[in-house]
Amino acid sequence: MTPSLRYLSVCSGIEAVTVAWRHLDFQAVYFSEIDMFPCAVLTHHYPDIPNLGDMTNIDGKELYGKIDIIVGGTPCQDFSIAGKRRGLGGERSGLARHFIRLCNEARPRWFIWENVPGCMSTNKGEDFKNLLNMLEKCGYSIAYRILDAQGFGVPQRRRRVFVVGHLGRDWRQSAAVLFESEGMCRNTSAIQKTRAKDSRLAGTLSANGGGTSRPAGNCNELDFCVPFMSAGVQGVRRFTPLECERLQGFPDNYTNIFGASDSQRYKALGNSMAVPVMRWIGERIKMVDKYDRE
């Protein structure tokens, strides 16, 4: 029997990773989160899993031999098109350097790093190039791909870059995780083109609950384009936290703990990964890892 894969989730948020991987034979060993409300969500749902707090204070050498995967989406503010585009030089997105440090110190077989597509273009692409080079110098073979949540069963346009690394110089393992055979290929760029004007799709959720419901034909990047009627008048309304949970693939009321405010839930959900995308990546890693060890 293939041993369970043990993982450290950094910048854990409300743990889309653990929700996504709960049906797999994976074991969450540690979380790493500092924001108060996400920490409360983690304590509520996973009271037995230690939260190591600030990832900059984690000694990866102490984790050597204890984890098989490091996974996380470091803050995107300095990479985002909507941000100041400081890239790896920014205080928040510079946490990607600590992600690399932990990979180098802990030496897990796998890592998964997630971020906004803007990370590929800051400083004319040099930031992303340097990030990949640093990870390769740690001994990892790397593959990366932009995946859109709408191609994985949720009605939300949410494009994110996923970088997968496998310890060793054979690139085929990491590539096999993110890229299917031709006959099974999940062409998310084609999905984006054919469904971009689909009135049933929501735009990318933001941390303030961004995304509204408005009549079809009058929508923008952050809109949930469905007709909304009140007393016979078409109007606009904000998503509910429950709708945001569903758009991200979480169970209903997953963030509805201890009388949480809507603003707390909006922020946590808007900053999260999409659960179905992480489920697919986890399933691919399990398949490739099992084959690799047999």
Secondary structure, DSSP 8 states (H G I E B T S, - for coil): ----EEEEEES-TT-HHHHHHTTTTEEEEEEE---HHHHHHHHHH-TTS-B---GGG--GGGGTTT-SEEEE----TTTSTTS---GGGSTTTTHHHHHHHHHHHH--SEEEEEE-GGGGTGGGGHHHHHHHHHHHHTTEEEEEEEEEGGGGTSSB--EEEEEEEEESS-THHHHHHH---GGG---HHHHHHHHTT-TT-B----TT---EEE-TTS--TTEEE---EETTEE--EE--HHHHHHHHT--TTTT--TT--HHHHHHHHHTS--HHHHHHHHHHHHHHHHHHH-
